[in-house]
Amino acid sequence: MVGETAVLTEDLPPGAVGKVELRGTTWSARNAGQTVLTKGHRARVERVDGLTLLIKPE
């Protein structure tokens, strides 16, 4: 899962938790980057913490 690309299903400010789609499943994800990730954009999975993906912009 780490290194894969997820698609944002909602806008996600830095540090916030929201939802992304990965492998056809909706996951909780935390924006570990410094910029807002917007709905429909792609982000890279940097780490998995329990059931939450830590993501950064691609």
PDB file with SEQRES, HELIX, SHEET and CRYST1 records, atoms N, CA, C and O in Angstrom:
SEQRES   1 A   58  MET VAL GLY GLU THR ALA VAL LEU THR GLU ASP LEU PRO          
SEQRES   2 A   58  PRO GLY ALA VAL GLY LYS VAL GLU LEU ARG GLY THR THR          
SEQRES   3 A   58  TRP SER ALA ARG ASN ALA GLY GLN THR VAL LEU THR LYS          
SEQRES   4 A   58  GLY HIS ARG ALA ARG VAL GLU ARG VAL ASP GLY LEU THR          
SEQRES   5 A   58  LEU LEU ILE LYS PRO GLU                                      
SHEET    1 AA1 6 THR A   5  LEU A   8  0                                        
SHEET    2 AA1 6 VAL A  17  LEU A  22 -1                                        
SHEET    3 AA1 6 THR A  25  ASN A  31 -1                                        
SHEET    4 AA1 6 THR A  52  PRO A  57  1                                        
SHEET    5 AA1 6 ARG A  42  ASP A  49 -1                                        
SHEET    6 AA1 6 THR A   5  LEU A   8 -1                                        
CRYST1    1.000    1.000    1.000  90.00  90.00  90.00 P 1           1          
ATOM      1  N   MET A   1       0.820  -1.191   0.000  1.00  0.00           N  
ATOM      2  CA  MET A   1       0.000   0.000   0.000  1.00  0.00           C  
ATOM      3  C   MET A   1       0.870   1.264   0.000  1.00  0.00           C  
ATOM      4  O   MET A   1       0.557   2.235  -0.688  1.00  0.00           O  
ATOM      5  N   VAL A   2       1.957   1.248   0.769  1.00  0.00           N  
ATOM      6  CA  VAL A   2       2.867   2.393   0.785  1.00  0.00           C  
ATOM      7  C   VAL A   2       3.441   2.571  -0.618  1.00  0.00           C  
ATOM      8  O   VAL A   2       3.890   1.614  -1.248  1.00  0.00           O  
ATOM      9  N   GLY A   3       3.417   3.817  -1.094  1.00  0.00           N  
ATOM     10  CA  GLY A   3       3.904   4.126  -2.429  1.00  0.00           C  
ATOM     11  C   GLY A   3       2.818   4.123  -3.483  1.00  0.00           C  
ATOM     12  O   GLY A   3       3.044   4.595  -4.597  1.00  0.00           O  
ATOM     13  N   GLU A   4       1.639   3.602  -3.159  1.00  0.00           N  
ATOM     14  CA  GLU A   4       0.533   3.586  -4.113  1.00  0.00           C  
ATOM     15  C   GLU A   4      -0.149   4.953  -4.153  1.00  0.00           C  
ATOM     16  O   GLU A   4       0.080   5.808  -3.297  1.00  0.00           O  
ATOM     17  N   THR A   5      -0.989   5.134  -5.165  1.00  0.00           N  
ATOM     18  CA  THR A   5      -1.680   6.400  -5.370  1.00  0.00           C  
ATOM     19  C   THR A   5      -3.143   6.279  -4.973  1.00  0.00           C  
ATOM     20  O   THR A   5      -3.838   5.356  -5.397  1.00  0.00           O  
ATOM     21  N   ALA A   6      -3.602   7.218  -4.157  1.00  0.00           N  
ATOM     22  CA  ALA A   6      -5.000   7.291  -3.737  1.00  0.00           C  
ATOM     23  C   ALA A   6      -5.626   8.535  -4.362  1.00  0.00           C  
ATOM     24  O   ALA A   6      -4.925   9.493  -4.688  1.00  0.00           O  
ATOM     25  N   VAL A   7      -6.950   8.517  -4.527  1.00  0.00           N  
ATOM     26  CA  VAL A   7      -7.683   9.656  -5.084  1.00  0.00           C  
ATOM     27  C   VAL A   7      -8.544  10.269  -3.983  1.00  0.00           C  
ATOM     28  O   VAL A   7      -9.304   9.571  -3.312  1.00  0.00           O  
ATOM     29  N   LEU A   8      -8.414  11.583  -3.808  1.00  0.00           N  
ATOM     30  CA  LEU A   8      -9.175  12.296  -2.783  1.00  0.00           C  
ATOM     31  C   LEU A   8     -10.659  12.330  -3.132  1.00  0.00           C  
ATOM     32  O   LEU A   8     -11.022  12.618  -4.272  1.00  0.00           O  
ATOM     33  N   THR A   9     -11.513  12.039  -2.162  1.00  0.00           N  
ATOM     34  CA  THR A   9     -12.956  12.128  -2.370  1.00  0.00           C  
ATOM     35  C   THR A   9     -13.528  13.388  -1.727  1.00  0.00           C  
ATOM     36  O   THR A   9     -14.733  13.632  -1.785  1.00  0.00           O  
ATOM     37  N   GLU A  10     -12.649  14.189  -1.112  1.00  0.00           N  
ATOM     38  CA  GLU A  10     -13.032  15.469  -0.506  1.00  0.00           C  
ATOM     39  C   GLU A  10     -11.773  16.317  -0.354  1.00  0.00           C  
ATOM     40  O   GLU A  10     -10.658  15.798  -0.412  1.00  0.00           O  
ATOM     41  N   ASP A  11     -11.957  17.627  -0.159  1.00  0.00           N  
ATOM     42  CA  ASP A  11     -10.806  18.499   0.095  1.00  0.00           C  
ATOM     43  C   ASP A  11     -10.214  18.148   1.461  1.00  0.00           C  
ATOM     44  O   ASP A  11     -10.934  17.806   2.399  1.00  0.00           O  
ATOM     45  N   LEU A  12      -8.885  18.240   1.549  1.00  0.00           N  
ATOM     46  CA  LEU A  12      -8.209  17.827   2.779  1.00  0.00           C  
ATOM     47  C   LEU A  12      -7.086  18.804   3.114  1.00  0.00           C  
ATOM     48  O   LEU A  12      -6.021  18.744   2.499  1.00  0.00           O  
ATOM     49  N   PRO A  13      -7.304  19.718   4.091  1.00  0.00           N  
ATOM     50  CA  PRO A  13      -6.256  20.656   4.506  1.00  0.00           C  
ATOM     51  C   PRO A  13      -5.095  19.916   5.181  1.00  0.00           C  
ATOM     52  O   PRO A  13      -5.257  18.768   5.595  1.00  0.00           O  
ATOM     53  N   PRO A  14      -3.926  20.559   5.296  1.00  0.00           N  
ATOM     54  CA  PRO A  14      -2.785  19.932   5.966  1.00  0.00           C  
ATOM     55  C   PRO A  14      -3.144  19.489   7.390  1.00  0.00           C  
ATOM     56  O   PRO A  14      -3.735  20.255   8.152  1.00  0.00           O  
ATOM     57  N   GLY A  15      -2.787  18.258   7.741  1.00  0.00           N  
ATOM     58  CA  GLY A  15      -3.040  17.731   9.076  1.00  0.00           C  
ATOM     59  C   GLY A  15      -4.432  17.173   9.300  1.00  0.00           C  
ATOM     60  O   GLY A  15      -4.678  16.507  10.305  1.00  0.00           O  
ATOM     61  N   ALA A  16      -5.345  17.436   8.376  1.00  0.00           N  
ATOM     62  CA  ALA A  16      -6.733  16.993   8.539  1.00  0.00           C  
ATOM     63  C   ALA A  16      -6.901  15.536   8.113  1.00  0.00           C  
ATOM     64  O   ALA A  16      -6.104  14.995   7.347  1.00  0.00           O  
ATOM     65  N   VAL A  17      -7.960  14.921   8.632  1.00  0.00           N  
ATOM     66  CA  VAL A  17      -8.315  13.552   8.251  1.00  0.00           C  
ATOM     67  C   VAL A  17      -9.577  13.598   7.409  1.00  0.00           C  
ATOM     68  O   VAL A  17     -10.536  14.292   7.745  1.00  0.00           O  
ATOM     69  N   GLY A  18      -9.567  12.852   6.308  1.00  0.00           N  
ATOM     70  CA  GLY A  18     -10.721  12.777   5.420  1.00  0.00           C  
ATOM     71  C   GLY A  18     -10.741  11.429   4.733  1.00  0.00           C  
ATOM     72  O   GLY A  18     -10.180  10.456   5.236  1.00  0.00           O  
ATOM     73  N   LYS A  19     -11.394  11.373   3.575  1.00  0.00           N  
ATOM     74  CA  LYS A  19     -11.563  10.104   2.870  1.00  0.00           C  
ATOM     75  C   LYS A  19     -10.860  10.136   1.509  1.00  0.00           C  
ATOM     76  O   LYS A  19     -10.838  11.147   0.808  1.00  0.00           O  
ATOM     77  N   VAL A  20     -10.281   8.963   1.170  1.00  0.00           N  
ATOM     78  CA  VAL A  20      -9.672   8.761  -0.144  1.00  0.00           C  
ATOM     79  C   VAL A  20     -10.134   7.409  -0.668  1.00  0.00           C  
ATOM     80  O   VAL A  20     -10.635   6.573   0.083  1.00  0.00           O  
ATOM     81  N   GLU A  21      -9.956   7.210  -1.975  1.00  0.00           N  
ATOM     82  CA  GLU A  21     -10.249   5.914  -2.573  1.00  0.00           C  
ATOM     83  C   GLU A  21      -8.946   5.275  -3.022  1.00  0.00           C  
ATOM     84  O   GLU A  21      -8.123   5.909  -3.682  1.00  0.00           O  
ATOM     85  N   LEU A  22      -8.768   4.012  -2.655  1.00  0.00           N  
ATOM     86  CA  LEU A  22      -7.578   3.249  -3.023  1.00  0.00           C  
ATOM     87  C   LEU A  22      -7.996   1.804  -3.241  1.00  0.00           C  
ATOM     88  O   LEU A  22      -8.636   1.203  -2.377  1.00  0.00           O  
ATOM     89  N   ARG A  23      -7.637   1.242  -4.392  1.00  0.00           N  
ATOM     90  CA  ARG A  23      -7.984  -0.152  -4.727  1.00  0.00           C  
ATOM     91  C   ARG A  23      -9.485  -0.394  -4.664  1.00  0.00           C  
ATOM     92  O   ARG A  23      -9.921  -1.485  -4.297  1.00  0.00           O  
ATOM     93  N   GLY A  24     -10.290   0.629  -5.023  1.00  0.00           N  
ATOM     94  CA  GLY A  24     -11.739   0.477  -5.050  1.00  0.00           C  
ATOM     95  C   GLY A  24     -12.411   0.541  -3.690  1.00  0.00           C  
ATOM     96  O   GLY A  24     -13.608   0.276  -3.576  1.00  0.00           O  
ATOM     97  N   THR A  25     -11.648   0.893  -2.649  1.00  0.00           N  
ATOM     98  CA  THR A  25     -12.180   0.966  -1.286  1.00  0.00           C  
ATOM     99  C   THR A  25     -11.951   2.361  -0.720  1.00  0.00           C  
ATOM    100  O   THR A  25     -10.933   2.993  -1.004  1.00  0.00           O  
ATOM    101  N   THR A  26     -12.897   2.838   0.080  1.00  0.00           N  
ATOM    102  CA  THR A  26     -12.749   4.130   0.744  1.00  0.00           C  
ATOM    103  C   THR A  26     -11.965   3.938   2.040  1.00  0.00           C  
ATOM    104  O   THR A  26     -12.263   3.053   2.842  1.00  0.00           O  
ATOM    105  N   TRP A  27     -10.945   4.799   2.227  1.00  0.00           N  
ATOM    106  CA  TRP A  27     -10.073   4.750   3.403  1.00  0.00           C  
ATOM    107  C   TRP A  27     -10.070   6.110   4.098  1.00  0.00           C  
ATOM    108  O   TRP A  27     -10.293   7.140   3.462  1.00  0.00           O  
ATOM    109  N   SER A  28      -9.818   6.105   5.403  1.00  0.00           N  
ATOM    110  CA  SER A  28      -9.514   7.346   6.112  1.00  0.00           C  
ATOM    111  C   SER A  28      -8.069   7.699   5.804  1.00  0.00           C  
ATOM    112  O   SER A  28      -7.208   6.822   5.723  1.00  0.00           O  
ATOM    113  N   ALA A  29      -7.811   8.990   5.632  1.00  0.00           N  
ATOM    114  CA  ALA A  29      -6.453   9.427   5.313  1.00  0.00           C  
ATOM    115  C   ALA A  29      -6.164  10.759   5.980  1.00  0.00           C  
ATOM    116  O   ALA A  29      -7.041  11.614   6.101  1.00  0.00           O  
ATOM    117  N   ARG A  30      -4.918  10.921   6.412  1.00  0.00           N  
ATOM    118  CA  ARG A  30      -4.461  12.184   6.998  1.00  0.00           C  
ATOM    119  C   ARG A  30      -3.506  12.838   6.014  1.00  0.00           C  
ATOM    120  O   ARG A  30      -2.596  12.193   5.495  1.00  0.00           O  
ATOM    121  N   ASN A  31      -3.721  14.125   5.761  1.00  0.00           N  
ATOM    122  CA  ASN A  31      -2.841  14.884   4.875  1.00  0.00           C  
ATOM    123  C   ASN A  31      -1.552  15.203   5.631  1.00  0.00           C  
ATOM    124  O   ASN A  31      -1.544  16.053   6.521  1.00  0.00           O  
ATOM    125  N   ALA A  32      -0.465  14.520   5.275  1.00  0.00           N  
ATOM    126  CA  ALA A  32       0.832  14.726   5.920  1.00  0.00           C  
ATOM    127  C   ALA A  32       1.659  15.781   5.195  1.00  0.00           C  
ATOM    128  O   ALA A  32       2.808  16.031   5.560  1.00  0.00           O  
ATOM    129  N   GLY A  33       1.077  16.402   4.167  1.00  0.00           N  
ATOM    130  CA  GLY A  33       1.788  17.431   3.411  1.00  0.00           C  
ATOM    131  C   GLY A  33       1.561  18.819   3.976  1.00  0.00           C  
ATOM    132  O   GLY A  33       0.930  18.985   5.020  1.00  0.00           O  
ATOM    133  N   GLN A  34       2.086  19.821   3.268  1.00  0.00           N  
ATOM    134  CA  GLN A  34       1.997  21.218   3.704  1.00  0.00           C  
ATOM    135  C   GLN A  34       0.954  22.024   2.932  1.00  0.00           C  
ATOM    136  O   GLN A  34       0.752  23.205   3.215  1.00  0.00           O  
ATOM    137  N   THR A  35       0.286  21.389   1.952  1.00  0.00           N  
ATOM    138  CA  THR A  35      -0.688  22.098   1.125  1.00  0.00           C  
ATOM    139  C   THR A  35      -2.035  21.385   1.162  1.00  0.00           C  
ATOM    140  O   THR A  35      -2.123  20.207   1.508  1.00  0.00           O  
ATOM    141  N   VAL A  36      -3.080  22.120   0.799  1.00  0.00           N  
ATOM    142  CA  VAL A  36      -4.422  21.538   0.726  1.00  0.00           C  
ATOM    143  C   VAL A  36      -4.472  20.558  -0.443  1.00  0.00           C  
ATOM    144  O   VAL A  36      -4.039  20.875  -1.550  1.00  0.00           O  
ATOM    145  N   LEU A  37      -5.000  19.378  -0.186  1.00  0.00           N  
ATOM    146  CA  LEU A  37      -5.245  18.400  -1.244  1.00  0.00           C  
ATOM    147  C   LEU A  37      -6.718  18.525  -1.621  1.00  0.00           C  
ATOM    148  O   LEU A  37      -7.585  18.499  -0.748  1.00  0.00           O  
ATOM    149  N   THR A  38      -7.004  18.660  -2.898  1.00  0.00           N  
ATOM    150  CA  THR A  38      -8.379  18.904  -3.321  1.00  0.00           C  
ATOM    151  C   THR A  38      -9.023  17.654  -3.907  1.00  0.00           C  
ATOM    152  O   THR A  38      -8.350  16.767  -4.433  1.00  0.00           O  
ATOM    153  N   LYS A  39     -10.334  17.614  -3.798  1.00  0.00           N  
ATOM    154  CA  LYS A  39     -11.138  16.491  -4.276  1.00  0.00           C  
ATOM    155  C   LYS A  39     -10.778  16.157  -5.719  1.00  0.00           C  
ATOM    156  O   LYS A  39     -10.666  17.046  -6.563  1.00  0.00           O  
ATOM    157  N   GLY A  40     -10.597  14.869  -5.993  1.00  0.00           N  
ATOM    158  CA  GLY A  40     -10.295  14.410  -7.342  1.00  0.00           C  
ATOM    159  C   GLY A  40      -8.816  14.318  -7.660  1.00  0.00           C  
ATOM    160  O   GLY A  40      -8.432  13.656  -8.624  1.00  0.00           O  
ATOM    161  N   HIS A  41      -7.978  14.974  -6.866  1.00  0.00           N  
ATOM    162  CA  HIS A  41      -6.532  14.910  -7.104  1.00  0.00           C  
ATOM    163  C   HIS A  41      -5.960  13.623  -6.515  1.00  0.00           C  
ATOM    164  O   HIS A  41      -6.597  12.945  -5.709  1.00  0.00           O  
ATOM    165  N   ARG A  42      -4.743  13.314  -6.942  1.00  0.00           N  
ATOM    166  CA  ARG A  42      -4.069  12.097  -6.494  1.00  0.00           C  
ATOM    167  C   ARG A  42      -3.037  12.426  -5.421  1.00  0.00           C  
ATOM    168  O   ARG A  42      -2.440  13.503  -5.407  1.00  0.00           O  
ATOM    169  N   ALA A  43      -2.850  11.469  -4.530  1.00  0.00           N  
ATOM    170  CA  ALA A  43      -1.851  11.617  -3.471  1.00  0.00           C  
ATOM    171  C   ALA A  43      -1.167  10.268  -3.254  1.00  0.00           C  
ATOM    172  O   ALA A  43      -1.764   9.213  -3.470  1.00  0.00           O  
ATOM    173  N   ARG A  44       0.079  10.318  -2.829  1.00  0.00           N  
ATOM    174  CA  ARG A  44       0.866   9.103  -2.596  1.00  0.00           C  
ATOM    175  C   ARG A  44       0.767   8.694  -1.124  1.00  0.00           C  
ATOM    176  O   ARG A  44       0.850   9.536  -0.230  1.00  0.00           O  
ATOM    177  N   VAL A  45       0.592   7.407  -0.887  1.00  0.00           N  
ATOM    178  CA  VAL A  45       0.554   6.876   0.476  1.00  0.00           C  
ATOM    179  C   VAL A  45       1.991   6.807   0.992  1.00  0.00           C  
ATOM    180  O   VAL A  45       2.827   6.096   0.434  1.00  0.00           O  
ATOM    181  N   GLU A  46       2.265   7.550   2.057  1.00  0.00           N  
ATOM    182  CA  GLU A  46       3.598   7.591   2.661  1.00  0.00           C  
ATOM    183  C   GLU A  46       3.761   6.561   3.775  1.00  0.00           C  
ATOM    184  O   GLU A  46       4.848   6.026   3.990  1.00  0.00           O  
ATOM    185  N   ARG A  47       2.652   6.291   4.484  1.00  0.00           N  
ATOM    186  CA  ARG A  47       2.705   5.402   5.645  1.00  0.00           C  
ATOM    187  C   ARG A  47       1.287   4.957   5.982  1.00  0.00           C  
ATOM    188  O   ARG A  47       0.321   5.616   5.596  1.00  0.00           O  
ATOM    189  N   VAL A  48       1.158   3.864   6.686  1.00  0.00           N  
ATOM    190  CA  VAL A  48      -0.139   3.393   7.165  1.00  0.00           C  
ATOM    191  C   VAL A  48      -0.078   3.353   8.688  1.00  0.00           C  
ATOM    192  O   VAL A  48       0.824   2.749   9.268  1.00  0.00           O  
ATOM    193  N   ASP A  49      -1.051   4.006   9.330  1.00  0.00           N  
ATOM    194  CA  ASP A  49      -1.124   4.047  10.791  1.00  0.00           C  
ATOM    195  C   ASP A  49      -2.460   3.431  11.201  1.00  0.00           C  
ATOM    196  O   ASP A  49      -3.478   4.123  11.223  1.00  0.00           O  
ATOM    197  N   GLY A  50      -2.466   2.142  11.526  1.00  0.00           N  
ATOM    198  CA  GLY A  50      -3.720   1.443  11.812  1.00  0.00           C  
ATOM    199  C   GLY A  50      -4.545   1.353  10.543  1.00  0.00           C  
ATOM    200  O   GLY A  50      -4.121   0.741   9.563  1.00  0.00           O  
ATOM    201  N   LEU A  51      -5.733   1.967  10.558  1.00  0.00           N  
ATOM    202  CA  LEU A  51      -6.591   1.993   9.372  1.00  0.00           C  
ATOM    203  C   LEU A  51      -6.577   3.354   8.683  1.00  0.00           C  
ATOM    204  O   LEU A  51      -7.430   3.628   7.840  1.00  0.00           O  
ATOM    205  N   THR A  52      -5.626   4.202   9.029  1.00  0.00           N  
ATOM    206  CA  THR A  52      -5.513   5.533   8.432  1.00  0.00           C  
ATOM    207  C   THR A  52      -4.261   5.608   7.569  1.00  0.00           C  
ATOM    208  O   THR A  52      -3.169   5.236   8.000  1.00  0.00           O  
ATOM    209  N   LEU A  53      -4.437   6.095   6.347  1.00  0.00           N  
ATOM    210  CA  LEU A  53      -3.313   6.287   5.434  1.00  0.00           C  
ATOM    211  C   LEU A  53      -2.751   7.687   5.635  1.00  0.00           C  
ATOM    212  O   LEU A  53      -3.520   8.642   5.745  1.00  0.00           O  
ATOM    213  N   LEU A  54      -1.447   7.831   5.687  1.00  0.00           N  
ATOM    214  CA  LEU A  54      -0.815   9.146   5.707  1.00  0.00           C  
ATOM    215  C   LEU A  54      -0.389   9.440   4.279  1.00  0.00           C  
ATOM    216  O   LEU A  54       0.393   8.694   3.690  1.00  0.00           O  
ATOM    217  N   ILE A  55      -0.905  10.531   3.725  1.00  0.00           N  
ATOM    218  CA  ILE A  55      -0.701  10.823   2.312  1.00  0.00           C  
ATOM    219  C   ILE A  55      -0.044  12.178   2.102  1.00  0.00           C  
ATOM    220  O   ILE A  55      -0.145  13.075   2.939  1.00  0.00           O  
ATOM    221  N   LYS A  56       0.629  12.307   0.967  1.00  0.00           N  
ATOM    222  CA  LYS A  56       1.223  13.570   0.523  1.00  0.00           C  
ATOM    223  C   LYS A  56       0.917  13.722  -0.957  1.00  0.00           C  
ATOM    224  O   LYS A  56       0.666  12.732  -1.645  1.00  0.00           O  
ATOM    225  N   PRO A  57       0.935  14.964  -1.456  1.00  0.00           N  
ATOM    226  CA  PRO A  57       0.659  15.155  -2.882  1.00  0.00           C  
ATOM    227  C   PRO A  57       1.673  14.418  -3.747  1.00  0.00           C  
ATOM    228  O   PRO A  57       2.833  14.254  -3.370  1.00  0.00           O  
ATOM    229  N   GLU A  58       1.214  13.981  -4.906  1.00  0.00           N  
ATOM    230  CA  GLU A  58       2.102  13.295  -5.858  1.00  0.00           C  
ATOM    231  C   GLU A  58       3.044  14.257  -6.503  1.00  0.00           C  
ATOM    232  O   GLU A  58       3.863  13.858  -7.331  1.00  0.00           O  
TER     233      GLU A  58                                                      
END                                                                             
